[in-house]
Amino acid sequence: MQAAQFEHAIESILKRDKRFDPHAYLFLKDSLDFTLKRAAESNEGNARHVSGQELLFGFRDLALQEFGPMSGTLMSEWGITSSRNIGEMVFQLIEEQMFGRQDSDTLEDFDDVFDFEEAFVAPFLPQRSTAKR
């Protein structure tokens, strides 16, 4: 997929839906590449389709790796507040023929997969001591 085609697809999406920042779509593409690479590594180097949940966990892991403690803030600035939002972006990109899908893939695959506070904020909070004084 060429960068110009992908950017054109984002422009097309933003004409009808401005909920998500354009950078969110670019990061989603990077997340898909990251997830596909991880899936191929665990599949003896063979490429395969990834599920919505696998993509979500790849998205989360790449965000934490790339943005660290700023992940939660950045997601909020980009308009992403739930795993379903990521699914909505995925299906917009499918509609633009930038992402592929299988018949079994649904938007509901992205519902409530993880809590954004737990995924992007909690890992960076100080650990509370459970020891009694």
N, C-alpha and C positions, 0 to 999 in steps of 0.2 A: 504494500500500500504506500503510495507516494504521499509525501508531506502536504503538497499542494491540494491533492484530492481530499485529504483528511481535513485540512483547514476549510475547504469549501463546504464540506459536510457540516462542520461546526457552525459556519455562517448560516447555512440553511436551517439548522436546528434552532439557532438563536433568533431567527426571524419569527418563529412561531412559539418559542418557549424560552424565556429569559431567566428561568429560575437558577440556572447553574452557570458559573463563570467559565469562560472558554478554557482557562487553564485546567479546570477539572476534567474536561474531555481529553486534553492532552495527557494529563496524568493517568487517566483511565486507560488510554492506549498503552502507555508505558507499563501500567500494572498488568495488562493482558500479556504483553511481551514477557514480563517478569514471570508471570504465572505459567505461561506456556513453556518457558525454558525450564522452570522448576519441575513441571509435569514430565517433560521429555527426559530430564535427568533421572527421575524416579521410574521411568519406563524404558530403561536401557537405551536411551537416546532417541527413541521413537516419538514423533509428535502425535498428539491426540487432542481431542476436544476437551475443554475443561468445563466443569459445571459452574453454575452461578455461585455456589458456596466456595468453590476453589478460587474463583476470581475474587470474591470478596476478601478471603483470607490473604490472597496475594496483594490486593489493594492495601489492606491494613498493614501487612508486613513491609511493603515497599514504602508506605507513608512513614512508618516508624523509623525505618532505616534512613530515608532521605531527609525527613523533617524533624525527627526526634520530638522534643517537648512542644514544638510548634505545630505538630500534626493536628491536634484538635482545633486550634485557632484557625489554621489554614482551611480545614474542612468547612468550618462555619463561615468563613469569609467567602468560600466558593459556593455556598448554598447547600452543602451536603450535610445533612443532620441525621441520616438513617441509612441502613443498608439498602432499604428499598429505593432511596434516591439514586444509589449507584446502579441498581437494576433499571430504573427509569432511563438513566443515561445510556446504559447498554442497549436497551430496546430502541432508543432514538437512533443510535449508531447502526443498529441492525436495519432499521427502516431506511437509513441512508446508504445501505449496502457496504458499510465500512467494517462491520463485524458479521460473522456468520452465526448461524444457530441450528440446532437440531429441533425436530418436531416436539421433543419432550421438554425443551427449555421454555420456562414460563417466567413472567415477572414475579410471581409468588415465590419462586426459588430464592428471591432476595429479601423476603420479608423476615424481619426480626432475627437475622442470623447472629448479630452481635450488637451490644449496646455501645454507642459511640463514646460515652463517658468512660466506660471500662476499657475500651480498646485504645483510645487516644490520649486520655488524661491520666487514668489510674496508674499506668506503668511509670509515671514520672513523679507521683506523689511520694513524700517521705513515708517510709514504712513505720507503722505504729508498733511500738514495743508491747508485747503481750505479758511481759514479766511484771509481777507485782512488786511494789517497793516496800 
